[in-house]
Amino acid sequence: MPATKHEVQSFDCHPIPGAQPPSLLITVSGQVTHGLGPSANPHTTQPRVVEGHPRVFSQTFILVPDPTAPPTKPGEVAKYYIVADALRFVG
């Protein structure tokens, strides 16, 4: 699997009511580069290669509290796991 470099440009988190602690809706957008970067893929007349060039992405996922995790102490963060994840390359 090639190396990746993610540059997060924005993120947002919204609680989903109905549980305590609440589930969380997370949205993230930015750029990701797969491989060694543009310098590893010089401009040629060959077919366009996406690897090494930044791509804009948008990702949305939902985190839900882990009901099997031991009770948290005051001030301790609850344990969460990902229940849904959607990734889209925008450009």
MODELLER restraints for C-alpha pairs under 7 A, 6 or more apart:
rsr = mdl.restraints
at = mdl.atoms
rsr.add(forms.Gaussian(group=physical.xy_distance, feature=features.Distance(at['CA:2:A'], at['CA:34:A']), mean=6.19, stdev=0.5))
rsr.add(forms.Gaussian(group=physical.xy_distance, feature=features.Distance(at['CA:2:A'], at['CA:35:A']), mean=5.03, stdev=0.5))
rsr.add(forms.Gaussian(group=physical.xy_distance, feature=features.Distance(at['CA:3:A'], at['CA:34:A']), mean=5.93, stdev=0.5))
rsr.add(forms.Gaussian(group=physical.xy_distance, feature=features.Distance(at['CA:3:A'], at['CA:35:A']), mean=5.11, stdev=0.5))
rsr.add(forms.Gaussian(group=physical.xy_distance, feature=features.Distance(at['CA:4:A'], at['CA:32:A']), mean=6.71, stdev=0.5))
rsr.add(forms.Gaussian(group=physical.xy_distance, feature=features.Distance(at['CA:4:A'], at['CA:33:A']), mean=5.46, stdev=0.5))
rsr.add(forms.Gaussian(group=physical.xy_distance, feature=features.Distance(at['CA:4:A'], at['CA:34:A']), mean=4.51, stdev=0.5))
rsr.add(forms.Gaussian(group=physical.xy_distance, feature=features.Distance(at['CA:4:A'], at['CA:35:A']), mean=6.02, stdev=0.5))
rsr.add(forms.Gaussian(group=physical.xy_distance, feature=features.Distance(at['CA:5:A'], at['CA:32:A']), mean=5.54, stdev=0.5))
rsr.add(forms.Gaussian(group=physical.xy_distance, feature=features.Distance(at['CA:5:A'], at['CA:33:A']), mean=5.16, stdev=0.5))
rsr.add(forms.Gaussian(group=physical.xy_distance, feature=features.Distance(at['CA:5:A'], at['CA:34:A']), mean=6.71, stdev=0.5))
rsr.add(forms.Gaussian(group=physical.xy_distance, feature=features.Distance(at['CA:6:A'], at['CA:31:A']), mean=5.87, stdev=0.5))
rsr.add(forms.Gaussian(group=physical.xy_distance, feature=features.Distance(at['CA:6:A'], at['CA:32:A']), mean=4.42, stdev=0.5))
rsr.add(forms.Gaussian(group=physical.xy_distance, feature=features.Distance(at['CA:6:A'], at['CA:33:A']), mean=6.59, stdev=0.5))
rsr.add(forms.Gaussian(group=physical.xy_distance, feature=features.Distance(at['CA:7:A'], at['CA:30:A']), mean=5.54, stdev=0.5))
rsr.add(forms.Gaussian(group=physical.xy_distance, feature=features.Distance(at['CA:7:A'], at['CA:31:A']), mean=5.18, stdev=0.5))
rsr.add(forms.Gaussian(group=physical.xy_distance, feature=features.Distance(at['CA:7:A'], at['CA:32:A']), mean=6.24, stdev=0.5))
rsr.add(forms.Gaussian(group=physical.xy_distance, feature=features.Distance(at['CA:8:A'], at['CA:28:A']), mean=6.98, stdev=0.5))
rsr.add(forms.Gaussian(group=physical.xy_distance, feature=features.Distance(at['CA:8:A'], at['CA:29:A']), mean=5.97, stdev=0.5))
rsr.add(forms.Gaussian(group=physical.xy_distance, feature=features.Distance(at['CA:8:A'], at['CA:30:A']), mean=4.43, stdev=0.5))
rsr.add(forms.Gaussian(group=physical.xy_distance, feature=features.Distance(at['CA:8:A'], at['CA:31:A']), mean=6.59, stdev=0.5))
rsr.add(forms.Gaussian(group=physical.xy_distance, feature=features.Distance(at['CA:9:A'], at['CA:29:A']), mean=5.85, stdev=0.5))
rsr.add(forms.Gaussian(group=physical.xy_distance, feature=features.Distance(at['CA:9:A'], at['CA:30:A']), mean=4.58, stdev=0.5))
rsr.add(forms.Gaussian(group=physical.xy_distance, feature=features.Distance(at['CA:10:A'], at['CA:28:A']), mean=5.84, stdev=0.5))
rsr.add(forms.Gaussian(group=physical.xy_distance, feature=features.Distance(at['CA:10:A'], at['CA:29:A']), mean=5.41, stdev=0.5))
rsr.add(forms.Gaussian(group=physical.xy_distance, feature=features.Distance(at['CA:10:A'], at['CA:30:A']), mean=6.63, stdev=0.5))
rsr.add(forms.Gaussian(group=physical.xy_distance, feature=features.Distance(at['CA:11:A'], at['CA:27:A']), mean=5.46, stdev=0.5))
rsr.add(forms.Gaussian(group=physical.xy_distance, feature=features.Distance(at['CA:11:A'], at['CA:28:A']), mean=4.30, stdev=0.5))
rsr.add(forms.Gaussian(group=physical.xy_distance, feature=features.Distance(at['CA:11:A'], at['CA:29:A']), mean=6.39, stdev=0.5))
rsr.add(forms.Gaussian(group=physical.xy_distance, feature=features.Distance(at['CA:12:A'], at['CA:26:A']), mean=5.74, stdev=0.5))
rsr.add(forms.Gaussian(group=physical.xy_distance, feature=features.Distance(at['CA:12:A'], at['CA:27:A']), mean=5.25, stdev=0.5))
rsr.add(forms.Gaussian(group=physical.xy_distance, feature=features.Distance(at['CA:12:A'], at['CA:28:A']), mean=6.64, stdev=0.5))
rsr.add(forms.Gaussian(group=physical.xy_distance, feature=features.Distance(at['CA:13:A'], at['CA:24:A']), mean=6.51, stdev=0.5))
rsr.add(forms.Gaussian(group=physical.xy_distance, feature=features.Distance(at['CA:13:A'], at['CA:25:A']), mean=5.66, stdev=0.5))
rsr.add(forms.Gaussian(group=physical.xy_distance, feature=features.Distance(at['CA:13:A'], at['CA:26:A']), mean=4.58, stdev=0.5))
rsr.add(forms.Gaussian(group=physical.xy_distance, feature=features.Distance(at['CA:13:A'], at['CA:27:A']), mean=6.58, stdev=0.5))
rsr.add(forms.Gaussian(group=physical.xy_distance, feature=features.Distance(at['CA:14:A'], at['CA:24:A']), mean=5.64, stdev=0.5))
rsr.add(forms.Gaussian(group=physical.xy_distance, feature=features.Distance(at['CA:14:A'], at['CA:25:A']), mean=5.16, stdev=0.5))
rsr.add(forms.Gaussian(group=physical.xy_distance, feature=features.Distance(at['CA:14:A'], at['CA:26:A']), mean=6.61, stdev=0.5))
rsr.add(forms.Gaussian(group=physical.xy_distance, feature=features.Distance(at['CA:15:A'], at['CA:22:A']), mean=5.75, stdev=0.5))
rsr.add(forms.Gaussian(group=physical.xy_distance, feature=features.Distance(at['CA:15:A'], at['CA:23:A']), mean=5.84, stdev=0.5))
rsr.add(forms.Gaussian(group=physical.xy_distance, feature=features.Distance(at['CA:15:A'], at['CA:24:A']), mean=4.57, stdev=0.5))
rsr.add(forms.Gaussian(group=physical.xy_distance, feature=features.Distance(at['CA:15:A'], at['CA:25:A']), mean=6.29, stdev=0.5))
rsr.add(forms.Gaussian(group=physical.xy_distance, feature=features.Distance(at['CA:16:A'], at['CA:22:A']), mean=5.76, stdev=0.5))
rsr.add(forms.Gaussian(group=physical.xy_distance, feature=features.Distance(at['CA:16:A'], at['CA:23:A']), mean=5.13, stdev=0.5))
rsr.add(forms.Gaussian(group=physical.xy_distance, feature=features.Distance(at['CA:16:A'], at['CA:24:A']), mean=5.59, stdev=0.5))
rsr.add(forms.Gaussian(group=physical.xy_distance, feature=features.Distance(at['CA:16:A'], at['CA:25:A']), mean=6.76, stdev=0.5))
rsr.add(forms.Gaussian(group=physical.xy_distance, feature=features.Distance(at['CA:21:A'], at['CA:65:A']), mean=6.65, stdev=0.5))
rsr.add(forms.Gaussian(group=physical.xy_distance, feature=features.Distance(at['CA:23:A'], at['CA:63:A']), mean=5.59, stdev=0.5))
rsr.add(forms.Gaussian(group=physical.xy_distance, feature=features.Distance(at['CA:23:A'], at['CA:64:A']), mean=4.41, stdev=0.5))
rsr.add(forms.Gaussian(group=physical.xy_distance, feature=features.Distance(at['CA:23:A'], at['CA:65:A']), mean=6.22, stdev=0.5))
rsr.add(forms.Gaussian(group=physical.xy_distance, feature=features.Distance(at['CA:24:A'], at['CA:62:A']), mean=5.58, stdev=0.5))
rsr.add(forms.Gaussian(group=physical.xy_distance, feature=features.Distance(at['CA:24:A'], at['CA:63:A']), mean=5.05, stdev=0.5))
rsr.add(forms.Gaussian(group=physical.xy_distance, feature=features.Distance(at['CA:24:A'], at['CA:64:A']), mean=6.48, stdev=0.5))
rsr.add(forms.Gaussian(group=physical.xy_distance, feature=features.Distance(at['CA:25:A'], at['CA:61:A']), mean=6.04, stdev=0.5))
rsr.add(forms.Gaussian(group=physical.xy_distance, feature=features.Distance(at['CA:25:A'], at['CA:62:A']), mean=4.67, stdev=0.5))
rsr.add(forms.Gaussian(group=physical.xy_distance, feature=features.Distance(at['CA:25:A'], at['CA:63:A']), mean=6.58, stdev=0.5))
rsr.add(forms.Gaussian(group=physical.xy_distance, feature=features.Distance(at['CA:26:A'], at['CA:60:A']), mean=5.62, stdev=0.5))
rsr.add(forms.Gaussian(group=physical.xy_distance, feature=features.Distance(at['CA:26:A'], at['CA:61:A']), mean=5.34, stdev=0.5))
rsr.add(forms.Gaussian(group=physical.xy_distance, feature=features.Distance(at['CA:26:A'], at['CA:62:A']), mean=6.14, stdev=0.5))
rsr.add(forms.Gaussian(group=physical.xy_distance, feature=features.Distance(at['CA:27:A'], at['CA:59:A']), mean=5.72, stdev=0.5))
rsr.add(forms.Gaussian(group=physical.xy_distance, feature=features.Distance(at['CA:27:A'], at['CA:60:A']), mean=4.42, stdev=0.5))
rsr.add(forms.Gaussian(group=physical.xy_distance, feature=features.Distance(at['CA:27:A'], at['CA:61:A']), mean=6.62, stdev=0.5))
rsr.add(forms.Gaussian(group=physical.xy_distance, feature=features.Distance(at['CA:28:A'], at['CA:58:A']), mean=5.83, stdev=0.5))
rsr.add(forms.Gaussian(group=physical.xy_distance, feature=features.Distance(at['CA:28:A'], at['CA:59:A']), mean=5.15, stdev=0.5))
rsr.add(forms.Gaussian(group=physical.xy_distance, feature=features.Distance(at['CA:28:A'], at['CA:60:A']), mean=6.38, stdev=0.5))
rsr.add(forms.Gaussian(group=physical.xy_distance, feature=features.Distance(at['CA:29:A'], at['CA:57:A']), mean=5.60, stdev=0.5))
rsr.add(forms.Gaussian(group=physical.xy_distance, feature=features.Distance(at['CA:29:A'], at['CA:58:A']), mean=4.38, stdev=0.5))
rsr.add(forms.Gaussian(group=physical.xy_distance, feature=features.Distance(at['CA:29:A'], at['CA:59:A']), mean=6.23, stdev=0.5))
rsr.add(forms.Gaussian(group=physical.xy_distance, feature=features.Distance(at['CA:30:A'], at['CA:56:A']), mean=5.68, stdev=0.5))
rsr.add(forms.Gaussian(group=physical.xy_distance, feature=features.Distance(at['CA:30:A'], at['CA:57:A']), mean=5.59, stdev=0.5))
rsr.add(forms.Gaussian(group=physical.xy_distance, feature=features.Distance(at['CA:30:A'], at['CA:58:A']), mean=6.78, stdev=0.5))
rsr.add(forms.Gaussian(group=physical.xy_distance, feature=features.Distance(at['CA:31:A'], at['CA:54:A']), mean=5.89, stdev=0.5))
rsr.add(forms.Gaussian(group=physical.xy_distance, feature=features.Distance(at['CA:31:A'], at['CA:55:A']), mean=5.30, stdev=0.5))
rsr.add(forms.Gaussian(group=physical.xy_distance, feature=features.Distance(at['CA:31:A'], at['CA:56:A']), mean=4.40, stdev=0.5))
rsr.add(forms.Gaussian(group=physical.xy_distance, feature=features.Distance(at['CA:31:A'], at['CA:57:A']), mean=5.81, stdev=0.5))
rsr.add(forms.Gaussian(group=physical.xy_distance, feature=features.Distance(at['CA:32:A'], at['CA:54:A']), mean=5.35, stdev=0.5))
rsr.add(forms.Gaussian(group=physical.xy_distance, feature=features.Distance(at['CA:32:A'], at['CA:55:A']), mean=5.37, stdev=0.5))
rsr.add(forms.Gaussian(group=physical.xy_distance, feature=features.Distance(at['CA:32:A'], at['CA:56:A']), mean=6.52, stdev=0.5))
rsr.add(forms.Gaussian(group=physical.xy_distance, feature=features.Distance(at['CA:33:A'], at['CA:52:A']), mean=5.75, stdev=0.5))
rsr.add(forms.Gaussian(group=physical.xy_distance, feature=features.Distance(at['CA:33:A'], at['CA:53:A']), mean=5.66, stdev=0.5))
rsr.add(forms.Gaussian(group=physical.xy_distance, feature=features.Distance(at['CA:33:A'], at['CA:54:A']), mean=4.40, stdev=0.5))
rsr.add(forms.Gaussian(group=physical.xy_distance, feature=features.Distance(at['CA:33:A'], at['CA:55:A']), mean=6.35, stdev=0.5))
rsr.add(forms.Gaussian(group=physical.xy_distance, feature=features.Distance(at['CA:34:A'], at['CA:51:A']), mean=5.38, stdev=0.5))
rsr.add(forms.Gaussian(group=physical.xy_distance, feature=features.Distance(at['CA:34:A'], at['CA:52:A']), mean=5.32, stdev=0.5))
rsr.add(forms.Gaussian(group=physical.xy_distance, feature=features.Distance(at['CA:35:A'], at['CA:51:A']), mean=5.82, stdev=0.5))
rsr.add(forms.Gaussian(group=physical.xy_distance, feature=features.Distance(at['CA:35:A'], at['CA:52:A']), mean=4.95, stdev=0.5))
rsr.add(forms.Gaussian(group=physical.xy_distance, feature=features.Distance(at['CA:36:A'], at['CA:52:A']), mean=5.47, stdev=0.5))
rsr.add(forms.Gaussian(group=physical.xy_distance, feature=features.Distance(at['CA:37:A'], at['CA:52:A']), mean=3.86, stdev=0.5))
rsr.add(forms.Gaussian(group=physical.xy_distance, feature=features.Distance(at['CA:37:A'], at['CA:53:A']), mean=5.85, stdev=0.5))
rsr.add(forms.Gaussian(group=physical.xy_distance, feature=features.Distance(at['CA:38:A'], at['CA:52:A']), mean=4.80, stdev=0.5))
rsr.add(forms.Gaussian(group=physical.xy_distance, feature=features.Distance(at['CA:38:A'], at['CA:53:A']), mean=5.23, stdev=0.5))
rsr.add(forms.Gaussian(group=physical.xy_distance, feature=features.Distance(at['CA:40:A'], at['CA:52:A']), mean=6.69, stdev=0.5))
rsr.add(forms.Gaussian(group=physical.xy_distance, feature=features.Distance(at['CA:41:A'], at['CA:52:A']), mean=6.43, stdev=0.5))
rsr.add(forms.Gaussian(group=physical.xy_distance, feature=features.Distance(at['CA:55:A'], at['CA:89:A']), mean=6.78, stdev=0.5))
rsr.add(forms.Gaussian(group=physical.xy_distance, feature=features.Distance(at['CA:55:A'], at['CA:91:A']), mean=5.69, stdev=0.5))
rsr.add(forms.Gaussian(group=physical.xy_distance, feature=features.Distance(at['CA:56:A'], at['CA:89:A']), mean=5.86, stdev=0.5))
rsr.add(forms.Gaussian(group=physical.xy_distance, feature=features.Distance(at['CA:56:A'], at['CA:90:A']), mean=5.29, stdev=0.5))
rsr.add(forms.Gaussian(group=physical.xy_distance, feature=features.Distance(at['CA:56:A'], at['CA:91:A']), mean=5.10, stdev=0.5))
rsr.add(forms.Gaussian(group=physical.xy_distance, feature=features.Distance(at['CA:57:A'], at['CA:88:A']), mean=5.63, stdev=0.5))
rsr.add(forms.Gaussian(group=physical.xy_distance, feature=features.Distance(at['CA:57:A'], at['CA:89:A']), mean=4.38, stdev=0.5))
rsr.add(forms.Gaussian(group=physical.xy_distance, feature=features.Distance(at['CA:57:A'], at['CA:90:A']), mean=5.27, stdev=0.5))
rsr.add(forms.Gaussian(group=physical.xy_distance, feature=features.Distance(at['CA:58:A'], at['CA:87:A']), mean=5.96, stdev=0.5))
rsr.add(forms.Gaussian(group=physical.xy_distance, feature=features.Distance(at['CA:58:A'], at['CA:88:A']), mean=5.29, stdev=0.5))
rsr.add(forms.Gaussian(group=physical.xy_distance, feature=features.Distance(at['CA:58:A'], at['CA:89:A']), mean=6.45, stdev=0.5))
rsr.add(forms.Gaussian(group=physical.xy_distance, feature=features.Distance(at['CA:58:A'], at['CA:90:A']), mean=6.78, stdev=0.5))
rsr.add(forms.Gaussian(group=physical.xy_distance, feature=features.Distance(at['CA:59:A'], at['CA:86:A']), mean=5.61, stdev=0.5))
rsr.add(forms.Gaussian(group=physical.xy_distance, feature=features.Distance(at['CA:59:A'], at['CA:87:A']), mean=4.40, stdev=0.5))
rsr.add(forms.Gaussian(group=physical.xy_distance, feature=features.Distance(at['CA:59:A'], at['CA:88:A']), mean=6.25, stdev=0.5))
rsr.add(forms.Gaussian(group=physical.xy_distance, feature=features.Distance(at['CA:60:A'], at['CA:85:A']), mean=5.90, stdev=0.5))
rsr.add(forms.Gaussian(group=physical.xy_distance, feature=features.Distance(at['CA:60:A'], at['CA:86:A']), mean=5.29, stdev=0.5))
rsr.add(forms.Gaussian(group=physical.xy_distance, feature=features.Distance(at['CA:60:A'], at['CA:87:A']), mean=6.62, stdev=0.5))
rsr.add(forms.Gaussian(group=physical.xy_distance, feature=features.Distance(at['CA:61:A'], at['CA:82:A']), mean=6.97, stdev=0.5))
rsr.add(forms.Gaussian(group=physical.xy_distance, feature=features.Distance(at['CA:61:A'], at['CA:84:A']), mean=5.32, stdev=0.5))
rsr.add(forms.Gaussian(group=physical.xy_distance, feature=features.Distance(at['CA:61:A'], at['CA:85:A']), mean=4.23, stdev=0.5))
rsr.add(forms.Gaussian(group=physical.xy_distance, feature=features.Distance(at['CA:61:A'], at['CA:86:A']), mean=6.19, stdev=0.5))
rsr.add(forms.Gaussian(group=physical.xy_distance, feature=features.Distance(at['CA:62:A'], at['CA:82:A']), mean=5.86, stdev=0.5))
rsr.add(forms.Gaussian(group=physical.xy_distance, feature=features.Distance(at['CA:62:A'], at['CA:83:A']), mean=5.79, stdev=0.5))
rsr.add(forms.Gaussian(group=physical.xy_distance, feature=features.Distance(at['CA:62:A'], at['CA:84:A']), mean=5.27, stdev=0.5))
rsr.add(forms.Gaussian(group=physical.xy_distance, feature=features.Distance(at['CA:62:A'], at['CA:85:A']), mean=6.68, stdev=0.5))
rsr.add(forms.Gaussian(group=physical.xy_distance, feature=features.Distance(at['CA:63:A'], at['CA:80:A']), mean=5.87, stdev=0.5))
rsr.add(forms.Gaussian(group=physical.xy_distance, feature=features.Distance(at['CA:63:A'], at['CA:81:A']), mean=5.40, stdev=0.5))
rsr.add(forms.Gaussian(group=physical.xy_distance, feature=features.Distance(at['CA:63:A'], at['CA:82:A']), mean=4.63, stdev=0.5))
rsr.add(forms.Gaussian(group=physical.xy_distance, feature=features.Distance(at['CA:63:A'], at['CA:83:A']), mean=6.00, stdev=0.5))
rsr.add(forms.Gaussian(group=physical.xy_distance, feature=features.Distance(at['CA:64:A'], at['CA:80:A']), mean=5.32, stdev=0.5))
rsr.add(forms.Gaussian(group=physical.xy_distance, feature=features.Distance(at['CA:64:A'], at['CA:81:A']), mean=5.64, stdev=0.5))
rsr.add(forms.Gaussian(group=physical.xy_distance, feature=features.Distance(at['CA:64:A'], at['CA:82:A']), mean=6.51, stdev=0.5))
rsr.add(forms.Gaussian(group=physical.xy_distance, feature=features.Distance(at['CA:64:A'], at['CA:83:A']), mean=6.62, stdev=0.5))
rsr.add(forms.Gaussian(group=physical.xy_distance, feature=features.Distance(at['CA:65:A'], at['CA:78:A']), mean=6.64, stdev=0.5))
rsr.add(forms.Gaussian(group=physical.xy_distance, feature=features.Distance(at['CA:65:A'], at['CA:79:A']), mean=5.79, stdev=0.5))
rsr.add(forms.Gaussian(group=physical.xy_distance, feature=features.Distance(at['CA:65:A'], at['CA:80:A']), mean=4.31, stdev=0.5))
rsr.add(forms.Gaussian(group=physical.xy_distance, feature=features.Distance(at['CA:65:A'], at['CA:81:A']), mean=6.50, stdev=0.5))
rsr.add(forms.Gaussian(group=physical.xy_distance, feature=features.Distance(at['CA:66:A'], at['CA:79:A']), mean=5.57, stdev=0.5))
rsr.add(forms.Gaussian(group=physical.xy_distance, feature=features.Distance(at['CA:66:A'], at['CA:80:A']), mean=5.19, stdev=0.5))
rsr.add(forms.Gaussian(group=physical.xy_distance, feature=features.Distance(at['CA:66:A'], at['CA:81:A']), mean=6.37, stdev=0.5))
rsr.add(forms.Gaussian(group=physical.xy_distance, feature=features.Distance(at['CA:69:A'], at['CA:79:A']), mean=6.49, stdev=0.5))
rsr.add(forms.Gaussian(group=physical.xy_distance, feature=features.Distance(at['CA:72:A'], at['CA:78:A']), mean=6.25, stdev=0.5))
